[in-house]
């Protein structure tokens, strides 16, 4: 009887949360098991998980609200979109922002990194990045899925630039093909460890347990060169959704026109790859 009373009191307090299945699945990222009739089944453990995630998200929302009060904050436009999607429980905006990051940054750089690494017969390195970093990030759901995709986009842009730079540096110093390939292989192994594996563990941990957006930004920013660099890296994905974002560059305008005609247009893929590879530091 005592347990039934506790469950009822818990339901009464959070019934708006428990009754909003879209909020639970698409914002909290918690799947709901269904019975044979198609109705959600709430166990005691599941209710506790939902309450915990809900309170965490409420705290995060408060921290984002504080952050966007400063319109000069480096990630103001991105965080305003995140705030609007969470505050208004706008699943379409949440999905669109994540889709933009994937289509305009992650997907083109997946292709570019795969091509470069396979060119030097280092396809196993790309498989490692794909298995350990890319797929787990894209598999996350809810608000964490959005933040993990954003961080993934930032790290792929950083990784691509560093990879290009190290190959160019080796090319300037070594002309003998066998020695060049050996030097690239050695340098790429260090690049994988320093750019992805070690920093990513720290980022993965804070994204999984994020409750303060400023702390999240302050963890990512120094790794890639500052919060302003993070904002620049995410700009192509944010610009189309921000109400008052910075003016589009000529390259962004050209890309928008090419993709407007057809996203299958080769020009669309080329310009998206170009925008994904270049950013202001």
Rosetta blueprint (number, residue, H / E / L):
1 X L
2 X H
3 X H
4 X H
5 X H
6 X H
7 X H
8 X H
9 X H
10 X H
11 X H
12 X H
13 X H
14 X H
15 X H
16 X H
17 X H
18 X H
19 X H
20 X L
21 X H
22 X H
23 X H
24 X H
25 X H
26 X H
27 X H
28 X L
29 X L
30 X L
31 X L
32 X L
33 X L
34 X E
35 X L
36 X L
37 X L
38 X L
39 X L
40 X E
41 X L
42 X L
43 X L
44 X H
45 X H
46 X H
47 X H
48 X H
49 X H
50 X H
51 X H
52 X H
53 X H
54 X H
55 X H
56 X H
57 X H
58 X H
59 X H
60 X H
61 X H
62 X H
63 X H
64 X H
65 X H
66 X H
67 X H
68 X H
69 X L
70 X L
71 X L
72 X L
73 X L
74 X L
75 X L
76 X H
77 X H
78 X H
79 X H
80 X H
81 X H
82 X H
83 X H
84 X H
85 X H
86 X H
87 X H
88 X L
89 X L
90 X L
91 X H
92 X H
93 X H
94 X H
95 X H
96 X H
97 X H
98 X H
99 X H
100 X H
101 X H
102 X H
103 X H
104 X H
105 X H
106 X H
107 X H
108 X H
109 X H
110 X H
111 X H
112 X H
113 X H
114 X H
115 X H
116 X H
117 X H
118 X H
119 X H
120 X L
121 X L
122 X L
123 X H
124 X H
125 X H
126 X H
127 X H
128 X H
129 X H
130 X H
131 X H
132 X H
133 X H
134 X H
135 X H
136 X H
137 X H
138 X H
139 X H
140 X L
141 X L
142 X H
143 X H
144 X H
145 X H
146 X H
147 X H
148 X H
149 X H
150 X H
151 X H
152 X H
153 X H
154 X H
155 X H
156 X H
157 X H
158 X H
159 X H
160 X H
161 X H
162 X H
163 X H
164 X H
165 X H
166 X H
167 X H
168 X H
169 X H
170 X H
171 X H
172 X H
173 X H
174 X L
175 X L
176 X L
177 X H
178 X H
179 X H
180 X H
181 X H
182 X H
183 X H
184 X H
185 X H
186 X H
187 X H
188 X H
189 X H
190 X H
191 X H
192 X H
193 X H
194 X H
195 X H
196 X H
197 X H
198 X H
199 X H
200 X H
201 X H
202 X H
203 X H
204 X H
205 X H
206 X H
207 X H
208 X H
209 X L
210 X L
211 X L
212 X L
213 X H
214 X H
215 X H
216 X H
217 X H
218 X H
219 X H
220 X H
221 X H
222 X H
223 X H
224 X H
225 X L
226 X L
227 X H
228 X H
229 X H
230 X H
231 X H
232 X H
233 X H
234 X H
235 X H
236 X H
237 X H
238 X H
239 X H
240 X L
241 X L
242 X L
243 X L
244 X L
245 X L
246 X L
247 X L
248 X L
249 X L
250 X H
251 X H
252 X H
253 X H
254 X H
255 X H
256 X H
257 X H
258 X H
259 X H
260 X H
261 X H
262 X L
263 X L
264 X L
265 X L
266 X H
267 X H
268 X H
269 X H
270 X H
271 X H
272 X H
273 X H
274 X H
275 X H
276 X H
277 X H
278 X L
279 X L
280 X L
281 X L
